[in-house]
Amino acid sequence: MKKVILDFESRPNNFKELVQEAFNKNFLNFLVSQETFKEFEKIERVVLYSRDPKIPSKYLVYDDKKKFEDKLANERFAIKNSGFFIELKSKEEEREIVELSKTGFLDFMIVSAKDWKIIPFENLIAELHSNDIDLIAEVDSIKDAELMLKVLEIGVDGVLIKPKDVDDIVKLKKLIHKGFHIELTKAKIINIQAIPEAERVCVDSTSLLNIGEGFLVGSTATGFCLIHSESFETQFVSSRPFRVNAGDVSSYILVPDDDPERIYRTKYLSELKGGDRVLAVTNNGEARIVSIGRVKIETRPMLRLELVVLKGAKKITMNCICQNAETIRLVDIHGIAKSVVDIKIGDEVLVHIGPGATHFGTVIKETIIEK
């Protein structure tokens, strides 16, 4: 996750409004001064940065190389939770940043390059990428923040910005929480089998799920059906737009992977509990991470759906087990939610082709047969 530090060293007229919106959007990193520190002093969840060593902030930001080097020489092992701010104006200062990053006693470098934008940051990202240190760019606008977060595709590790209004904070949230895409394809129903009784799992998220959005669930890691949320009103049941009646206890569901090299991993529905996170996916394949409020497991009649995907000359088979009820819906190839009680052999629905073999939810290269 990219880091956002909000610059509150000065106190603008809309200060309280900005701070409240920052809390609303879960921005908790603040650069403070003697003027503003008291406003945050008793709030436990915030992370404070300061250039003033007299302020008991979590992180001290040096901006004088000589003072830092003197501190390093005299109190080498006392330097913790520290960063360095530098305004970049020349190639010499670029080299200086690289050398400072190699000391091993700095957690981050905040770099301001008002005269230059892309080139010095490209160089610094390339140089600092292998070092255990965060590169933070000071920016003046949301446009510059977006630019810095995408430089060389990797982007800087974070930005320091002085928000002008609440809208800046809203745009920042959207900028760093952009979703990602999961490829969906069509699968044909080739068999439907009734299961008189099974334990089914309802997953209630802490977020409202939109029309066209649900969770990807499957009985094997070969493929996952898009199970729609209960966002519809019916004659007998009220809308529950936070809920996906996901499937039986043995089914897999896609959850976010902490490894940045992978988008997702799998979990059994029976493993899920309140506080876990899952992937919510739209009928266009747009994905986001949502948290679980609670999980309900109850005995219900179920349906086992067998499906096949044609991928060139290859046939990929998969299956999905759902509760046999009108409120449980798959998503057809037109993006329309369709109740499982109305689905017939030959119908086509949206699925995601999975990685195949997994071990404790993580993809592995091993011969495993699931059927």
C-alpha positions in Angstrom: 0.0 0.0 0.0 1.3 3.4 -0.9 1.9 5.8 2.0 0.2 9.2 2.2 1.5 11.8 4.7 -0.6 14.8 5.1 1.3 18.0 5.8 -0.3 19.9 8.7 2.8 21.9 9.8 0.6 25.0 9.4 -3.0 25.4 10.4 -5.3 26.5 7.5 -8.8 28.0 8.1 -10.4 24.6 7.2 -8.0 22.7 9.4 -10.6 20.8 11.5 -12.6 19.9 8.4 -9.5 18.5 6.7 -8.5 16.5 9.7 -12.0 15.0 10.2 -12.1 14.0 6.5 -8.6 12.5 6.8 -9.9 10.3 9.7 -13.0 9.4 7.7 -10.8 8.2 4.8 -8.3 6.4 7.2 -5.4 8.7 6.5 -3.5 8.7 9.8 0.0 9.9 8.9 0.6 13.6 9.7 3.5 15.9 9.5 3.1 18.3 12.4 4.8 21.3 14.1 4.6 23.0 17.5 1.5 24.9 16.1 -0.5 21.7 15.3 1.0 18.9 17.5 -1.5 19.5 20.4 -4.4 18.7 18.1 -3.2 15.2 17.6 -1.3 14.5 20.9 -4.1 12.5 22.6 -5.2 10.5 19.5 -3.7 7.1 19.8 -4.2 5.8 16.2 -2.3 8.6 14.4 1.3 8.3 13.2 3.1 11.7 13.6 6.1 13.0 11.8 8.0 16.1 12.8 11.1 18.1 12.0 11.2 19.3 15.5 13.1 17.0 17.9 11.3 18.5 20.9 8.0 17.1 19.6 7.4 13.5 20.8 6.4 12.3 17.3 6.9 8.7 16.2 9.2 9.8 13.3 11.8 12.5 13.4 12.5 14.1 10.0 16.0 15.6 9.6 16.6 18.3 7.0 20.2 19.2 7.9 22.8 16.8 6.6 25.5 18.0 9.0 23.3 17.6 12.1 22.3 14.1 10.9 25.9 13.1 10.4 26.9 14.5 13.8 24.1 12.6 15.4 25.2 9.5 13.5 28.8 9.9 14.6 28.0 10.5 18.3 24.8 8.5 18.9 24.8 5.9 16.1 22.7 3.3 17.9 20.2 5.9 19.2 18.9 6.8 15.8 15.6 5.1 15.3 12.4 6.0 13.4 14.1 8.6 11.4 13.8 10.1 7.9 15.4 12.9 5.9 13.9 15.7 3.9 15.8 17.2 1.1 15.0 19.6 -1.7 16.5 18.3 -4.9 17.9 21.0 -7.2 21.0 19.4 -8.8 22.6 16.1 -9.7 24.9 16.5 -6.7 21.9 16.5 -4.4 20.6 13.4 -6.2 23.8 11.6 -5.3 23.5 12.9 -1.8 20.1 11.3 -1.4 21.5 7.9 -2.6 24.4 8.1 -0.2 22.1 9.0 2.7 19.8 6.1 1.9 22.8 3.7 2.3 23.5 4.7 5.9 21.0 2.1 7.2 19.6 4.4 9.8 16.9 6.1 7.8 13.4 4.6 7.3 12.4 7.0 4.5 13.6 9.9 2.4 11.2 12.8 1.6 12.3 14.5 -1.6 11.0 17.8 -3.0 11.8 18.5 -6.7 9.8 21.5 -7.6 11.9 22.4 -10.7 12.1 18.8 -11.9 9.5 16.2 -11.8 10.0 12.9 -13.6 13.7 12.5 -14.3 15.2 12.7 -10.8 12.5 10.5 -9.4 13.1 7.9 -12.1 16.8 7.9 -11.1 16.0 7.7 -7.4 13.5 4.9 -7.8 16.0 2.9 -9.7 18.7 3.6 -7.1 16.7 3.2 -4.0 14.5 0.3 -5.2 16.9 -2.3 -3.7 17.5 -0.4 -0.5 15.3 -1.0 2.6 14.1 2.6 2.6 10.9 4.4 1.5 11.1 7.1 -1.1 8.4 9.8 -0.4 7.8 12.6 -2.9 6.6 16.0 -1.7 3.9 17.1 -4.2 1.7 20.2 -4.6 -1.4 18.7 -6.2 -3.4 15.5 -6.7 -2.2 15.5 -10.4 1.4 15.5 -9.2 0.6 12.8 -6.6 -0.8 10.5 -9.3 2.3 11.2 -11.5 4.7 10.3 -8.8 2.9 7.1 -7.8 3.2 5.8 -11.3 6.8 6.8 -12.2 8.6 3.9 -13.8 5.4 1.8 -13.2 6.8 1.1 -9.7 6.2 4.6 -8.5 7.5 6.2 -5.3 6.6 4.6 -2.0 4.4 7.5 -1.0 3.6 11.2 -1.1 3.7 14.1 1.3 1.0 16.6 0.4 -0.6 19.7 1.9 -4.4 19.2 1.2 -6.1 22.4 0.1 -9.7 21.2 0.7 -11.7 18.1 1.5 -12.0 17.2 -2.1 -8.2 16.7 -2.2 -8.5 14.0 0.5 -11.4 12.3 -1.3 -9.3 12.2 -4.6 -6.3 10.9 -2.7 -8.3 8.0 -1.4 -9.5 7.0 -4.8 -6.0 7.4 -6.2 -4.3 4.9 -3.8 -7.2 2.5 -3.6 -7.7 1.9 -7.3 -9.1 -1.5 -8.0 -7.7 -4.3 -10.1 -9.1 -6.6 -12.7 -9.9 -10.3 -12.7 -10.5 -11.9 -16.1 -14.0 -13.4 -16.5 -15.1 -15.8 -19.2 -18.2 -17.7 -20.1 -19.0 -21.3 -19.0 -21.8 -23.6 -20.1 -23.9 -25.5 -17.5 -23.7 -29.2 -18.5 -25.3 -30.9 -15.5 -27.4 -29.9 -12.4 -27.6 -32.2 -9.4 -29.8 -31.8 -6.3 -28.1 -32.3 -2.9 -30.8 -32.8 -0.2 -28.8 -31.3 2.7 -25.5 -29.6 3.1 -24.0 -26.8 5.2 -24.1 -23.6 3.3 -22.1 -20.4 4.1 -23.5 -16.9 4.0 -20.8 -14.2 3.9 -21.9 -10.8 5.2 -19.4 -8.1 4.3 -19.0 -4.7 6.0 -19.5 -3.0 2.7 -22.5 -2.5 0.5 -22.2 -4.6 -2.7 -23.6 -3.1 -5.9 -25.9 -4.6 -8.5 -23.6 -6.8 -10.7 -21.2 -7.5 -7.9 -20.5 -10.7 -5.9 -17.8 -13.2 -4.8 -16.0 -15.8 -6.9 -16.6 -19.3 -5.5 -15.9 -22.8 -6.8 -15.6 -26.4 -5.6 -12.1 -26.7 -7.1 -9.3 -24.3 -7.8 -9.8 -24.9 -11.5 -12.6 -22.3 -11.8 -14.9 -20.0 -9.8 -18.5 -18.9 -10.5 -19.5 -15.3 -9.9 -22.1 -15.6 -7.1 -24.2 -12.4 -7.0 -24.9 -10.5 -3.8 -28.4 -10.4 -2.4 -28.9 -6.9 -3.6 -32.5 -7.5 -4.9 -35.9 -7.1 -3.3 -38.2 -10.1 -3.7 -41.8 -10.8 -2.8 -40.8 -12.6 0.4 -37.2 -11.5 1.3 -35.9 -8.0 1.7 -32.7 -6.9 0.0 -29.4 -7.6 1.9 -26.9 -5.8 -0.3 -24.0 -6.7 2.1 -24.6 -10.5 1.7 -23.4 -13.2 -0.6 -25.0 -16.7 -0.1 -21.7 -18.2 -1.3 -21.9 -22.0 -1.3 -21.1 -25.1 0.8 -18.5 -25.3 3.5 -15.9 -27.1 1.3 -16.0 -24.5 -1.5 -13.1 -22.2 -2.3 -13.5 -18.4 -2.3 -11.0 -15.8 -3.7 -9.3 -13.7 -1.0 -6.6 -11.0 -1.4 -3.0 -12.2 -1.2 -0.4 -10.2 0.8 2.2 -11.2 -1.7 2.3 -8.2 -4.2 3.3 -10.6 -6.9 -0.1 -12.4 -6.7 -3.6 -10.9 -6.9 -5.3 -13.5 -4.9 -5.2 -16.8 -3.0 -8.0 -19.2 -2.0 -9.7 -20.0 1.3 -12.3 -22.6 2.2 -15.7 -21.0 3.0 -15.6 -22.9 6.3 -12.4 -21.0 7.3 -13.9 -17.5 6.9 -14.7 -15.5 10.0 -15.5 -11.9 10.9 -12.5 -9.6 10.2 -11.2 -11.6 7.3 -11.1 -10.0 3.8 -12.4 -11.3 0.5 -12.5 -10.1 -3.1 -15.7 -8.5 -4.4 -15.9 -8.7 -8.2 -18.2 -7.0 -10.7 -19.7 -8.5 -13.9 -16.9 -6.6 -15.7 -14.2 -8.2 -13.7 -13.4 -5.1 -11.6 -12.3 -6.3 -8.2 -12.0 -4.7 -4.7 -11.2 -5.9 -1.2 -14.0 -5.9 1.3 -14.0 -7.1 5.0 -16.3 -9.6 6.5 -18.6 -8.7 9.3 -19.9 -12.2 10.1 -20.3 -15.6 8.6 -23.5 -17.8 8.9 -23.4 -21.5 8.4 -26.7 -23.4 8.2 -28.1 -26.6 6.8 -30.0 -26.1 3.6 -30.9 -28.0 0.3 -28.2 -27.4 -2.3 -27.6 -27.6 -6.1 -24.3 -28.9 -7.6 -23.7 -27.2 -11.0 -21.2 -28.7 -13.4 -19.8 -26.3 -16.0 -17.4 -26.4 -18.9 -15.3 -23.7 -20.5 -13.9 -24.0 -24.0 -10.5 -22.5 -24.3 -9.3 -23.1 -27.8 -9.4 -26.8 -28.3 -9.2 -27.4 -24.6 -12.2 -28.2 -22.3 -11.9 -27.0 -18.7 -14.5 -28.5 -16.3 -15.5 -27.1 -13.0 -18.3 -27.2 -10.5 -20.0 -25.0 -8.0 -22.4 -25.8 -5.2 -25.1 -23.3 -4.3 -28.1 -23.2 -2.0 -31.3 -24.2 -3.8 -33.2 -21.0 -3.4 -34.6 -18.1 -5.4 -32.4 -15.5 -3.8 -29.1 -17.1 -4.9 -28.0 -15.9 -8.3 -25.3 -16.5 -10.8 -24.4 -13.9 -13.4 -25.2 -14.6 -17.1 -22.9 -13.6 -20.0 -24.8 -10.4 -20.4 -24.0 -9.4 -16.8 -27.6 -10.1 -15.6 -28.1 -11.9 -12.3 -30.1 -15.1 -12.7 -31.6 -17.2 -9.9 -30.2 -20.7 -9.7 -33.7 -22.2 -9.6 -34.2 -20.8 -13.1 -30.9 -22.0 -14.5 -31.0 -24.8 -17.0 -28.6 -27.1 -18.8 -27.1 -25.2 -21.7 -27.2 -21.8 -20.0 -24.0 -19.7 -19.9 -22.7 -17.8 -16.9 -19.6 -15.8 -16.0 -16.7 -17.6 -14.3 -13.0 -17.1 -13.6 -10.5 -19.7 -14.7 -8.4 -20.5 -11.7 -4.7 -21.4 -11.3 -5.4 -25.1 -10.6 -3.5 -26.7 -7.8 -3.2 -24.9 -4.5 -1.7 -25.7 -1.2 -3.1 -23.9 1.8 -4.6 -21.5 -0.6 -1.4 -20.7 -2.5 -0.7 -21.7 -6.1 1.8 -24.6 -6.4 3.3 -26.5 -9.3 2.3 -30.0 -8.4 0.2 -32.7 -10.0 -3.1 -32.5 -8.1 -6.4 -33.9 -9.6 -9.6 -32.3 -8.4 -12.9 -33.8 -9.7 
